[in-house]
Amino acid sequence: MIKAIAILFVSGVAMITAGCETNRPGESIVQSAAAQRDYDVLSGTWQLTRGVDNGKPVPASVARNTILITDHNTFRFPKASGIGTHPAGRFSVNPDTRPKQVDTIAEGGPNAGQLTRGIYEIIDATHKRACWGPPGGPRPTEFKSPPASGRILQYWNKIGPVPPR
C-alpha cells in the first residue's frame, strides 16, 4: 500500500499534467496558446476526490489527505498529504492530442528522474482527471485502471490557488 501511495503521489502530478509534446518536462520553449490555457487552469491546489490504483479503489481516507499543488509546469505535494516527504517535479502537457497527454519527471523519491506518461482531461475550471502509466512504462490510451495494468486513475477537485511558498 505504501508503494502504491508513493506511486500515486509521484504520478499525481500531476497533472497534471514546460512546452508541449516533444520537449522534456522543464525545458524552456515557446508554448502553444492551448498549452498555456491548460497550464493556467491546472495551476492551483487540488484534492484527490477519487482514485483507482491498479484496479483497486484508493481508500477515501487517502484521497482526503492527498493534496497536489501545481504551478504552471511544476508540481509538489505538501506535508499535509501524509506521505512524510515533499515529492516534487516538472510536467509538460500536449493539449493537441486526443486524449490530451501529460509527461512528468519526478525530482525526488524512488522514481527520481524517471519519465511517467499519462493522459488528462480538464472537465471544467475546478475538476480534472488523469490516468498514469507506471514510471518508465507506456502511456495509457483511455481513462481506466484495470487490475495488473500498473495504471493509476485520478479525479481531482480544485480547492484553491497556488499558495505562497
Summary of the structure (lengths in Angstrom):
residues: 165
radius of gyration: 13.9
end to end distance: 29.8
largest distance: 40.3
contacts: 570
relative contact order: 0.25
helix: 17%
strand: 36%
